[in-house]
Amino acid sequence: MTPYNKLKFGITSISLLIGMFIPIFLYFFGGGLEPSFSSYYETDAKWWLFGLLLITSIGFFMGKDEWKISGALLIGIAIFDVSYPMLHNVIAGTFFLYTGVIMALDKRFYLLAVPIFLSGLSIPFQGLYIFEFISLWCVASFNGLYMLRFLRVLNIK
């Protein structure tokens, strides 16, 4: 494995772990369950959320070109927090929609996009938290599966 591949693997691993465990982390540092992840900007976890989103965005930038847009949108979500509600919500909605479409167009793991779109239907009834939680786990699982495939291909060569 080249030094670049090691760096890419390390950053992607950290990004995946953040994606999987950010709900638990925010729950403890934000003082409990909030209606959405963005609501943690109004708690003691504000700077933790900001930093974790920026670190996670680096993981997107290490991927294929189409994932760089997801990384840029995630940076937008971090910078334009709930102090800019309309802009924040548009960027966040675009992030989830764009990322879900990328996953749906994939030829291997496209089924991981289905829970994202189905959970989107629950937003009017359940709020954003369930949708965001399911979406994060699906995106992290999708990228984790590609990471495992990458390692398998390296071992075959």
Buried (B, 14 or more C-beta within 10 A) or exposed (E): EEEEEEEBBEBBBBBBBBBBEBBEBBBEBBEEEBEBBBBBBEBEBBEBBBEBBBBBBBBBBBBEEBBBBBBBBBBBBBBBBBEEEEBBBBBBEBBBBBBBBBBBEBEEBEEBBEBBBEBBEEBEEEBBBBBBBBBBBBBBBBBBBBBEEBEEEEEEE
